[in-house]
């Protein structure tokens, strides 16, 4: 699993590096951060490059290395490469995308809203995930340098995990995997155009 994630990250960096040799033009490279991801306490950054007038390639990552208290934790890291096709022009208006997702997690003691993951409150889950999906979004230009981007995505995740009795102790109760189909991306990105 770690090899797949390292390979995905390496390919993403190689594609971004290929663009580095080209001269920078207006809105050729952007940096971004997802405000919704920050709401979970997760620092995150991304970079996106224009491949041509209607295609871009992005790599976004987040890492949350700490726990909230002795009984609450949402430690994880994740990488999300994404290819986007823009209907008008790169970094302007509506787009459709294909995204990947991979990472590791260690979470427990969290009462999720709306009854999502009801056993996360009194159990801990530790494992890894990998998947892919389709995305749709809109890029709103605010000024020459600043933009907002709104995006959603649906897709598939394969989750491999161990379940523990309490948020920070005990032996594993079971080791399983789960196939998940549903939302795989939600973003409100603040973007800086280089």
N, C-alpha and C positions, 0 to 999 in steps of 0.2 A: 504494500500500500504506500509506504513512504517513497518507494522508487517511482511510483506513478505520479505522486505529488511533486517530487523533485523534477521529474521529466517534464511535467506540465509547466512548472515554474521556469525551467531552463529554456523551453521552447518559446514561452512568452517573452523572456528577456532577450533571446536571440532575435526574435522578430522586431522587438523594440530597438535593439542595437542596429539592425539593418537600416532602420529609419534615421538613426543618429548621423549617418554619413551624408544625408541630404541637407541642403540648406533649410533653415527654419523660415517658414512663411507664416503669415497671419493664420491663427487657429490651426496650425499643423500639429501642435503638441499641447495637451492640457493636463493639469494636475487637478485632482479632485479628492473630496472627502465626503462620506455619507453621513448626514445628520441623524438618520434613523439608527445607524450602527452605533454612533456616539451615545444615543439614548440608552443603550445597554451597557454603557461604560467601556466600550471597546474603541481604542484608538485605531484609526484606519486611514489609509492613503491609497490613491490610485493614480495611474498615468494612462493616457490614451493618445494614440498617434493616428493621423490620417494616412491611410494607405493610398488613396486617390480621392477624387472629388465626392464619392458617395460611400466609401467604406472606411471604417476605422477599426482598430484593434486596441483593446484595453486590458489592463491587468490591475486588479484591485485586491488589497489584502488587509486583514485586520488581525489584531493580537490582543487578547485580554489575559494577562498573566497572573492576576491576583484574585483573591476571593473576598466577598463582601464582609463576612463575619466568620465565626467559628463553625456556623451551621449552613451558611449560604455561599455557594460558589457557582460561577459560570465561566470557568477558565476554558479558553479555546484559542485556536488560530485557524484562519481560513484564507484561501486564495480563490479568486474568481476571475478567470480570463473570459473575455467576451469579444465576439466579432459583431459589428453593427452595420446594417445597411440603412442609409439615410435617404428619405424620399426626396428631399430638396437638395441639400448639400451637406457635407460633413460638418458636424457640430451646429446644426441649425434645423429646428423643427422636429418632425416625427421620425422615429427609427424602429426597425425590427432587428432583433439580435438573437444570437445563439451563444449561450453562456455555459461554462463549466463551473464546477464547485468542488472543492476538496478541503479537508482539514481534520483536526482532532479536537476532542472536547472532553471535559470533566466537569459535570454539572450536577448539583443537588441542593435540596433545601429551599427551592424556589417555588412559590405559589404563583402559577401562571394565570393570567386573566382569561376569562371566558371558558374555563374548564379545560384549556389546552394542557396536555401532558399532566393529568391529575396525579400521577405517582411521583412526579419530580419533587413534590413538596416533602415527602418522607423517605425518598430513596435517592441514590446517586447513580449516575450513568457515566461510564468512561469508555471512549472508543474513538472511531474514526468514521468519516463519511466521504463519499464521492458521488458525483452526479452531473446532470446536464439539463438544460431546459431552453425554452424560447422566451424572449423578452420583448417588451414594447415600452417605448418611452418618448419623452418630449424634452427638447433642449430649448430653454428660454434665455435669449441674450439679454443681459442687463446693461452692460456697457462694453467698451472695447476689450477689457480684460476679464470681467466677471460675468458668470452665467449661473443659472440653476438648471438642474436636470432632474426630471421625475421619471422613475422607471419601476416596472413590475415584471415579474417572471413566474412562469409555471414550468414544472419539470419533474424529474425523477431523482431520488437520492437512495443510495444503498448505504445503510447505517450498520456498522458492526460495533457491538458494545458488550460490556459487562455491567450487570446490575448489582448494586450493593444495598444492604439493608438500611443504612443511615447515611446522611450526607458526607461524613468524613471517616467512617470506621468500618470494620468488619471484613469478612471474606466475601468474595463474589457469590451471589445467590445463583446466578446463571450467566452464561455467555450465549448471546443470540445475535441475529441480524434482523433487520427490518427493511422492507421495501416501501418507500414513501413516494406518493404522487400528490403534488399540490404546489403551493407557493414556494419558490426557491430564491426569489429576489424581491426586495422592496428597497427603493432608494429615493432619497431626496439629497442630491449631490450639490455641494457648493463647488464651483469650478473656477480655476484661474487659467486664463488663456495666455500661454507663453508667446 
